[in-house]
Amino acid sequence: MERGMTYKSMTYEEAAAYIEETPKFTKKNTLENTKAILRRLGDPQERMKILHVAGTNGKGSVCSFLASMLHAAGKHTGLFISPHLVDVNERFVIDEVQVDNDRFLEAFRTVMDCVEQIRKEGYAHPTYFEILFLIGMVLFEKAEVEYLVLETGLGGRLDATNSTAHPLITVITSISLDHTEYLGDTVEAIAGEKAGIIKEGIPVIYDADNREAAAVIQRRAEELHSPAFGIYREMLKISSMTNKNIDFSINSGYYDYIELSISSVAEYQVKNAALAVTALKILDSEGSFTDEVIKQGIARMRWQGRMETVLPGVIIDGAHNEAGVEEFVKTAKRLEADEPVTLLFAAVGDKDYRRMIERICCGLRIDRVIVTEVGGYRAVDAKEPAAFFEQYGSARVIVCPDVEEAFSRALAEKGDGILFCAGSLYLVGSIKSILRRTAHD
């Protein structure tokens, strides 16, 4: 299919395929390239109140907490997140409803018409993520959203979302080593990239528990005269944890003490909720976001693929780096009790899956592991992670490259026990697709 020529007649499926064929992991265009296209589109980002979120882990959850609270307050709210698990439309949510195919296709055509024109002036074709970001800007402006919660794709400083010059507030979630080939091989270097979203005089709320990352963020905030609000673990107190909810309180000193409840079994969501609540409190000069609104928004937030129960005794988690796996293990250890544990695992080639597997084997009592393959050209031969499970653990290891067959085998092996599925968001998406398909059969 020749780019830039047939998009006007494309169906939704063809448009989605066109975007998928655009390289995901390639050299970014400059922000000026994205800004030029935004200008041609009429600078839609300038007509929305933007909350901009970056970080290694937790940024999607923070975004969803923010959007849920804004919606609970009656604000017309857009949400731009990544990646999607099954359908590309998952990235674009308006008032907690995913955009439909027709609206997506209309926005795609608007963006591609602009791209066709601007390429004649010497500008580059947008990358995969840049196209999706631009589509989002068109969608949200057309819907006339008042607030837009915007998640960065990769990094922050050079990310397409950083072409938005005037956010209301910025949030930086936990930072750890990930995407080191693009962002740097130290926590400080990665923090510097994430801190690139901080703007002159605009408040920044950040996870302050990693000292190296916090120091970088604080230094950048001082340079830009940006009020900085660090969230530390000791500011949060968990009062109750069940297999459905976590009750906790926040006593940060930035605002009045507040007690909250989240519909999650994952302890790491407490910190994510606290970051989102603090951002909204700092933002709230008019008193629009009462404690009741905040409690309602926090309690009803649901985030796909994060310690999500999809079938009885079957939990999927998108942990796909060492820090994410650390949190997965912490929660899974609490849930496994004395039940037999089966793990379905897959990883992609640019992740340190050896260390992920070592952490899982050291932290969990696993009876059997099924290793499969996901991720297309980034897929890892299942025999490679299987060998690490055999090296670090004592579980029976089964290699099953076909993901659908592997999921079926894992369900059979599970019996009356518990099945965890982890290692990659591609695995989570594949399982979601399988469950959707079988539900329709």
C-alpha positions as CSV (number, residue, x, y, z in Angstrom):
1,M,0.0,0.0,0.0
2,E,1.6,3.3,-1.0
3,R,1.8,5.7,1.8
4,G,-0.1,9.0,1.6
5,M,-2.0,8.1,-1.5
6,T,-5.0,5.8,-0.6
7,Y,-5.8,6.9,3.0
8,K,-9.0,8.7,1.9
9,S,-10.6,5.5,0.9
10,M,-9.3,3.4,3.7
11,T,-11.6,1.5,6.1
12,Y,-11.0,1.5,9.8
13,E,-9.2,-1.8,9.5
14,E,-7.0,-0.6,6.7
15,A,-6.2,2.6,8.7
16,A,-5.3,0.6,11.8
17,A,-3.1,-1.7,9.6
18,Y,-1.4,1.4,8.0
19,I,-0.5,2.7,11.4
20,E,0.8,-0.7,12.6
21,E,3.0,-0.9,9.5
22,T,4.7,2.4,10.5
23,P,7.9,1.6,12.4
24,K,7.4,1.7,16.2
25,F,11.0,1.6,17.3
26,T,12.9,4.0,15.1
27,K,14.6,7.3,15.4
28,K,12.1,9.9,16.5
29,N,11.4,13.0,14.4
30,T,12.2,16.3,16.0
31,L,9.6,17.9,18.1
32,E,9.6,20.7,15.5
33,N,8.3,18.2,13.0
34,T,5.3,17.3,15.3
35,K,4.7,21.0,16.1
36,A,4.6,21.9,12.4
37,I,1.8,19.3,11.9
38,L,0.0,20.6,15.0
39,R,0.2,24.1,13.6
40,R,-1.3,22.9,10.3
41,L,-4.1,21.3,12.3
42,G,-4.8,24.6,14.1
43,D,-2.8,23.8,17.3
44,P,-5.7,21.8,19.0
45,Q,-3.6,21.2,22.1
46,E,-3.8,24.9,23.0
47,R,-7.5,24.7,23.6
48,M,-7.4,22.0,26.2
49,K,-6.3,21.9,29.9
50,I,-3.5,19.3,29.8
51,L,-2.2,17.1,32.6
52,H,1.0,15.6,31.4
53,V,2.3,12.3,32.8
54,A,5.7,10.5,32.3
55,G,7.5,7.7,34.1
56,T,8.8,4.2,33.8
57,N,6.1,2.3,35.6
58,G,2.6,3.4,36.7
59,K,2.0,6.3,34.3
60,G,-1.0,4.6,32.6
61,S,-2.6,4.0,36.0
62,V,-1.9,7.5,37.2
63,C,-3.5,8.8,34.0
64,S,-6.6,6.7,34.5
65,F,-6.9,7.7,38.2
66,L,-6.8,11.4,37.0
67,A,-9.3,10.9,34.3
68,S,-11.7,9.0,36.6
69,M,-11.5,11.8,39.2
70,L,-12.0,14.5,36.6
71,H,-15.0,12.7,35.2
72,A,-16.4,12.2,38.7
73,A,-16.2,16.0,39.1
74,G,-18.3,16.5,36.0
75,K,-15.5,17.7,33.8
76,H,-15.5,16.8,30.1
77,T,-12.3,14.8,29.9
78,G,-10.1,13.2,27.3
79,L,-7.6,10.4,28.1
80,F,-4.6,9.5,25.8
81,I,-2.8,6.4,26.9
82,S,-0.5,3.7,25.5
83,P,0.0,1.0,24.6
84,H,-3.3,-0.6,23.5
85,L,-3.8,-4.2,24.4
86,V,-6.2,-5.3,21.6
87,D,-7.7,-2.4,19.6
88,V,-5.9,0.9,18.8
89,N,-9.0,2.8,19.9
90,E,-8.2,1.9,23.5
91,R,-5.7,4.8,23.4
92,F,-8.4,7.4,23.0
93,V,-11.0,7.7,25.8
94,I,-13.6,10.5,26.2
95,D,-15.6,10.7,29.4
96,E,-14.5,7.1,30.1
97,V,-15.8,5.8,26.8
98,Q,-13.4,4.5,24.1
99,V,-13.8,6.3,20.8
100,D,-15.6,4.4,18.1
101,N,-14.2,3.3,14.7
102,D,-15.9,6.0,12.7
103,R,-14.6,8.9,14.8
104,F,-11.1,7.3,14.8
105,L,-11.2,6.9,11.0
106,E,-12.4,10.5,10.5
107,A,-9.5,11.8,12.7
108,F,-7.0,9.6,10.9
109,R,-8.0,11.0,7.5
110,T,-7.7,14.6,8.9
111,V,-4.2,13.9,10.1
112,M,-3.1,12.1,7.0
113,D,-4.4,14.9,4.8
114,C,-2.3,17.3,6.8
115,V,0.7,15.0,6.6
116,E,0.4,14.8,2.8
117,Q,0.4,18.6,2.6
118,I,3.3,19.2,5.0
119,R,5.5,16.5,3.4
120,K,5.6,18.6,0.3
121,E,7.3,21.3,2.4
122,G,10.1,18.9,3.4
123,Y,8.8,17.7,6.7
124,A,9.0,14.0,7.6
125,H,6.2,11.4,7.8
126,P,5.2,10.9,11.5
127,T,6.4,7.8,13.3
128,Y,3.9,5.3,14.7
129,F,3.4,7.0,18.0
130,E,3.4,10.5,16.5
131,I,0.5,9.5,14.2
132,L,-1.5,8.2,17.2
133,F,-0.7,11.4,19.2
134,L,-1.9,13.6,16.3
135,I,-5.0,11.5,15.9
136,G,-5.7,12.0,19.6
137,M,-5.3,15.8,19.4
138,V,-7.9,15.9,16.5
139,L,-10.3,13.6,18.3
140,F,-10.2,15.5,21.6
141,E,-10.5,18.9,20.0
142,K,-13.5,17.8,17.9
143,A,-15.1,16.4,21.1
144,E,-14.4,19.8,22.8
145,V,-12.9,18.2,25.9
146,E,-12.0,20.6,28.6
147,Y,-9.4,18.5,30.3
148,L,-6.9,16.2,28.6
149,V,-4.9,13.6,30.5
150,L,-1.8,12.9,28.4
151,E,0.5,10.0,28.8
152,T,4.0,10.1,27.3
153,G,5.0,7.3,25.0
154,L,8.7,6.8,25.5
155,G,10.9,9.1,27.7
156,G,9.6,12.6,27.9
157,R,12.0,15.3,26.7
158,L,11.8,14.2,23.0
159,D,8.4,12.5,23.2
160,A,5.7,13.7,20.7
161,T,3.5,14.6,23.7
162,N,6.1,17.1,24.8
163,S,5.1,19.4,21.9
164,T,2.3,20.6,24.3
165,A,3.9,23.7,25.7
166,H,1.4,24.8,28.4
167,P,0.2,21.9,30.6
168,L,-1.6,22.7,33.8
169,I,0.5,20.3,35.7
170,T,3.1,17.5,35.2
171,V,3.4,14.2,37.0
172,I,6.4,11.9,37.0
173,T,5.8,8.3,38.3
174,S,8.4,5.8,39.5
175,I,11.6,5.6,37.4
176,S,13.8,2.6,36.9
177,L,16.0,1.0,34.1
178,D,13.9,0.4,31.0
179,H,14.4,1.2,27.3
180,T,18.0,1.9,28.1
181,E,19.0,1.7,24.5
182,Y,16.9,4.9,23.9
183,L,16.9,6.7,27.3
184,G,20.3,6.0,28.8
185,D,21.7,3.2,31.0
186,T,21.5,4.9,34.5
187,V,18.5,5.9,36.6
188,E,19.8,9.5,36.5
189,A,19.9,9.6,32.7
190,I,16.4,8.2,32.4
191,A,15.1,10.6,35.0
192,G,16.6,13.4,33.0
193,E,14.6,12.3,30.0
194,K,11.4,12.0,32.0
195,A,12.0,15.4,33.7
196,G,12.0,16.9,30.2
197,I,8.3,17.3,30.5
198,I,8.6,19.9,33.3
199,K,7.8,23.4,32.1
200,E,8.7,26.8,33.5
201,G,6.6,27.6,36.6
202,I,4.3,24.6,36.2
203,P,3.9,22.4,39.3
204,V,5.4,18.9,39.1
205,I,4.3,15.9,41.3
206,Y,6.7,13.0,41.4
207,D,7.6,9.7,43.0
208,A,10.4,10.6,45.4
209,D,11.4,7.2,46.7
210,N,14.2,6.7,44.3
211,R,16.8,9.2,45.6
212,E,18.8,9.3,42.3
213,A,15.8,10.0,40.2
214,A,14.3,12.5,42.8
215,A,17.5,14.5,42.8
216,V,17.4,14.9,39.0
217,I,13.7,15.9,39.1
218,Q,14.2,18.4,41.9
219,R,17.2,20.0,40.2
220,R,15.2,20.4,37.0
221,A,12.2,21.8,38.8
222,E,14.4,24.4,40.6
223,E,16.0,25.4,37.2
224,L,12.5,26.1,35.8
225,H,11.0,27.6,39.0
226,S,8.5,24.8,39.1
227,P,6.8,24.0,42.5
228,A,7.8,20.4,43.2
229,F,5.8,17.9,45.3
230,G,7.5,14.6,46.1
231,I,5.5,11.6,47.2
232,Y,7.2,9.3,49.7
233,R,6.2,5.8,50.8
234,E,6.0,7.0,54.4
235,M,3.2,9.5,53.5
236,L,0.9,6.5,52.8
237,K,-0.6,4.1,55.3
238,I,-2.5,1.0,54.2
239,S,-5.3,0.1,56.7
240,S,-6.9,-2.9,54.9
241,M,-6.1,-5.2,52.0
242,T,-8.4,-7.8,50.6
243,N,-8.6,-9.8,47.3
244,K,-10.7,-7.0,45.9
245,N,-9.8,-3.7,47.5
246,I,-7.1,-1.7,49.4
247,D,-8.0,0.9,51.9
248,F,-5.4,3.5,52.7
249,S,-4.7,7.1,53.7
250,I,-2.5,9.9,52.5
251,N,-0.9,12.3,54.9
252,S,1.6,14.2,52.7
253,G,1.4,17.6,54.4
254,Y,0.6,19.2,51.0
255,Y,-3.2,19.1,51.8
256,D,-5.5,17.7,54.4
257,Y,-5.3,14.0,55.4
258,I,-7.6,11.9,53.3
259,E,-8.8,8.2,53.4
260,L,-9.4,6.3,50.2
261,S,-10.2,2.9,48.8
262,I,-9.0,1.5,45.4
263,S,-10.5,-1.5,43.6
264,S,-7.2,-3.3,43.1
265,V,-5.2,-6.1,44.7
266,A,-1.9,-4.4,43.7
267,E,-0.2,-2.5,46.5
268,Y,1.8,-0.4,43.9
269,Q,-1.5,1.2,42.9
270,V,-1.6,3.0,46.3
271,K,1.4,5.2,45.3
272,N,-0.1,5.8,41.8
273,A,-3.4,6.9,43.3
274,A,-1.5,9.2,45.7
275,L,0.4,10.8,42.8
276,A,-2.9,11.4,41.0
277,V,-4.7,12.7,44.1
278,T,-1.9,15.1,44.9
279,A,-1.8,16.4,41.3
280,L,-5.6,17.2,41.4
281,K,-5.3,18.8,44.9
282,I,-2.4,21.0,43.8
283,L,-4.4,21.9,40.7
284,D,-7.6,22.7,42.5
285,S,-7.6,26.5,43.2
286,E,-11.4,26.7,42.9
287,G,-12.4,23.8,45.2
288,S,-14.0,21.8,42.4
289,F,-12.4,18.5,43.4
290,T,-13.9,17.8,46.8
291,D,-12.8,14.8,48.9
292,E,-16.1,13.1,47.9
293,V,-15.3,13.5,44.2
294,I,-11.8,12.3,44.7
295,K,-12.9,9.2,46.7
296,Q,-15.5,8.4,44.1
297,G,-13.1,8.8,41.2
298,I,-10.3,6.8,42.8
299,A,-12.7,3.9,43.9
300,R,-14.2,3.4,40.5
301,M,-11.0,3.4,38.4
302,R,-10.3,0.2,36.6
303,W,-7.0,-0.4,34.7
304,Q,-6.7,-3.3,32.3
305,G,-3.9,-5.8,32.6
306,R,-2.6,-4.7,36.0
307,M,-3.2,-7.6,38.4
308,E,-6.6,-8.1,36.6
309,T,-8.7,-11.1,37.3
310,V,-10.0,-12.2,33.9
311,L,-11.4,-15.6,34.9
312,P,-11.8,-17.3,38.3
313,G,-8.3,-17.9,39.6
314,V,-6.7,-16.3,36.5
315,I,-4.8,-13.1,37.0
316,I,-3.0,-11.2,34.2
317,D,-0.3,-8.5,34.8
318,G,1.6,-6.3,32.4
319,A,4.8,-6.4,34.4
320,H,7.5,-6.2,31.7
321,N,10.6,-4.9,33.3
322,E,12.6,-5.7,36.5
323,A,10.9,-3.0,38.6
324,G,7.4,-4.0,37.4
325,V,8.1,-7.7,38.1
326,E,9.3,-6.7,41.6
327,E,5.8,-5.2,42.3
328,F,4.1,-8.2,40.6
329,V,5.9,-10.6,42.8
330,K,5.0,-8.7,45.9
331,T,1.3,-8.8,45.1
332,A,1.3,-12.4,43.7
333,K,3.0,-13.6,46.9
334,R,0.2,-12.2,49.0
335,L,-2.5,-13.9,46.7
336,E,-1.0,-17.3,46.2
337,A,-1.5,-18.5,49.8
338,D,-1.2,-22.3,49.8
339,E,-2.8,-22.9,46.4
340,P,-0.9,-24.6,43.5
341,V,0.6,-21.8,41.3
342,T,0.9,-21.9,37.5
343,L,2.7,-19.2,35.6
344,L,2.3,-18.4,31.9
345,F,5.2,-16.3,30.8
346,A,6.5,-14.5,27.7
347,A,9.0,-11.7,27.2
348,V,10.3,-9.6,24.3
349,G,13.9,-9.2,23.1
350,D,14.6,-5.7,24.4
351,K,13.8,-6.6,28.0
352,D,16.2,-8.1,30.6
353,Y,14.0,-11.2,31.0
354,R,16.8,-13.2,32.7
355,R,16.7,-10.9,35.7
356,M,12.9,-10.8,35.6
357,I,12.8,-14.6,35.8
358,E,15.4,-14.7,38.5
359,R,13.2,-12.4,40.6
360,I,10.1,-14.4,40.0
361,C,11.8,-17.7,40.9
362,C,13.3,-16.2,44.1
363,G,10.0,-14.5,45.2
364,L,7.3,-17.0,44.3
365,R,6.5,-20.6,45.0
366,I,5.6,-21.8,41.5
367,D,4.6,-25.4,40.7
368,R,4.7,-25.2,36.9
369,V,5.6,-22.6,34.2
370,I,4.4,-22.5,30.6
371,V,6.7,-20.3,28.4
372,T,5.3,-18.9,25.2
373,E,6.2,-16.4,22.5
374,V,4.7,-12.9,21.7
375,G,5.7,-9.6,20.2
376,G,6.2,-10.3,16.5
377,Y,9.7,-9.4,15.4
378,R,10.6,-8.7,19.1
379,A,9.6,-12.2,20.1
380,V,12.0,-14.3,22.1
381,D,12.4,-18.1,21.4
382,A,10.5,-19.7,24.2
383,K,13.3,-22.1,24.9
384,E,15.6,-19.2,26.1
385,P,13.4,-18.0,29.0
386,A,12.5,-21.6,29.7
387,A,16.2,-22.3,30.3
388,F,16.4,-19.5,32.9
389,F,13.3,-20.9,34.7
390,E,15.0,-24.2,34.9
391,Q,18.2,-22.6,36.1
392,Y,16.7,-20.4,38.8
393,G,13.7,-22.4,40.0
394,S,12.4,-25.9,40.7
395,A,9.1,-25.7,38.8
396,R,8.2,-28.0,36.0
397,V,8.8,-26.0,32.8
398,I,6.7,-26.5,29.6
399,V,7.7,-24.8,26.3
400,C,4.7,-23.9,24.1
401,P,5.5,-21.3,21.4
402,D,1.9,-20.8,20.2
403,V,0.3,-18.4,22.7
404,E,-3.3,-19.6,22.3
405,E,-2.2,-23.2,22.8
406,A,-0.1,-22.1,25.7
407,F,-3.0,-20.3,27.4
408,S,-5.2,-23.4,27.0
409,R,-2.4,-25.6,28.4
410,A,-2.0,-23.2,31.3
411,L,-5.7,-23.3,32.1
412,A,-5.6,-27.1,32.1
413,E,-2.5,-27.2,34.3
414,K,-4.0,-24.6,36.8
415,G,-6.7,-27.0,38.0
416,D,-8.1,-25.6,41.2
417,G,-5.1,-23.5,41.8
418,I,-4.2,-20.0,40.6
419,L,-2.8,-18.9,37.3
420,F,-0.6,-15.8,36.8
421,C,0.2,-14.5,33.3
422,A,3.0,-12.0,33.2
423,G,6.2,-10.9,31.4
424,S,4.9,-8.7,28.6
425,L,2.0,-6.4,27.7
426,Y,1.9,-8.3,24.4
427,L,1.0,-11.4,26.4
428,V,-1.7,-9.5,28.2
429,G,-3.1,-8.3,24.9
430,S,-3.0,-11.8,23.4
431,I,-4.9,-13.2,26.3
432,K,-7.5,-10.4,26.1
433,S,-7.9,-11.2,22.4
434,I,-8.3,-14.9,23.0
435,L,-10.9,-14.3,25.7
436,R,-12.9,-11.9,23.6
437,R,-12.8,-14.3,20.6
438,T,-13.9,-17.3,22.7
439,A,-16.7,-15.3,24.3
440,H,-18.1,-14.6,20.9
441,D,-17.9,-18.2,19.6
